[in-house]
Amino acid sequence: MAVPTPSPCFPTVGEPLFAELRRHGYRRLALQVPAGLLRSADETAARISEATGARVAVLVRACFGACDLPTASEIGGAEAAIVLGHAEIPNVVAPVPTFFVEMRQPGGDPERLAQVVVDAGLPRQLGLVASIQHLDLVDPLIESLGRRGVTVRIGSGDRRLQYAAQALGCNYTTAQSVEEDVAGFLFLGTGRFHPLGLAYAVTKPVWALDPLQAILEPPLDRARLVAHRQMLVAQASSAQRWGILVSTFAGQSRRGMAESLVRRAEAHGRSASLVLGDRFDPRDLLGRGWEAFVCTACPRIALDDSEMYPAPVLTPPEFLMAIGERPLDQYQFDTFH
Ligand code: SF4
């Protein structure tokens, strides 16, 4: 039976987490880490074990996000799980008590970063979104930008987001909620994953600012990104046999939506099958006769990885474009609520 998580977010692997684990008296714990932290997972497990006296097992499967929490069967009898690198998604219920260690990163000079933004001539009304690791820098950066005449808005997002200004690869409602009041967005963090997602989700320009290197990237070319997706939609629009991917991960499952898409396909004279899975290895979908897929699991499978699959993978809003229920020229990001 699903149990509520025990008020569980910690900035780093350290004494506050250890104290909480000791307070519960856990003897067996499971540790889940994202791919980027796999190398140090054993060392982290040893630290937790030493500080708490519990035996800590490392899950072999790296996690994508707080949406694919360890399942009850995966944790092998552990009493609780520790998930590194992600914030809790408030509307996802964990199958066992789960502690989230967000791995907040210190560093980043707000004065220097603000000057980089001003020197680059960015608009004076900006929305700000940050990866979970750099959220502590948001307030100081807003203050530094304010002193230089830049007004910054941050939004609070919907029930899938824990913090104001937080970015999740499937949900940029913190940005969308302030879009009308700003002329562009600044993403604070590293890598292209979030700036790309944000560029699909909002129509205003998006700049990415690496807080540690103080490097500001040129704005993403949204028109080119969207044109590529529209081309894929057009290619898939003649498909007769559709596979509708449905996730078995706790926070990626949209079964009701998938069933309604099957009905929409049938109403348009197409056939559609529900396809259940967790990671959706492209090899498992080969040679089964599907001409196109709709991914109701993580939207980034369609947006970032479609080319790895044996047929085009669309998001649910893109599917509605492909069957003519939505206009192709009004692109909509697949926000996972
Ligand atoms: S659904 Fe995808 S983007 Fe959203 S939290 Fe999970 S892995 Fe990240």
Boltz pocket constraint, residues with backbone or C-beta under 6 A from the ligand:
constraints:
  - pocket:
      binder: B
      contacts: [[A, 64], [A, 65], [A, 66], [A, 67], [A, 68], [A, 168], [A, 169], [A, 170], [A, 171], [A, 251], [A, 252], [A, 297], [A, 298], [A, 299], [A, 300], [A, 336]]
      max_distance: 6.0
